[in-house]
C-alpha cells in the first residue's frame, strides 16, 4: 500500500478542507483553516487528529505524514529548538 500525505489523500478523494476537517472532528472558528495549517506544517498536528486521518483513509495517510509536512520558516511563531551545549 502506498502512503499519501493528507493533502494528496484529499485530492484523490475529492474532499474539501471543510469536509475533511468535519470527518476528523476538528472544531472551532475555522476548522478548514486549522486543517490547512496542519497539512502545511504551520502548526503541529495533534496526535488524535493524525490517528483519525489514518483511520478514515484506511491507513493510506499515516501520522508520520503530518510530521513530515513542510515546516514553517524559522521565527514564524515557533521558538527555536533548545540547544544544549556539550
Beta strands, then each sheet from edge to edge (+ up, - down):
end
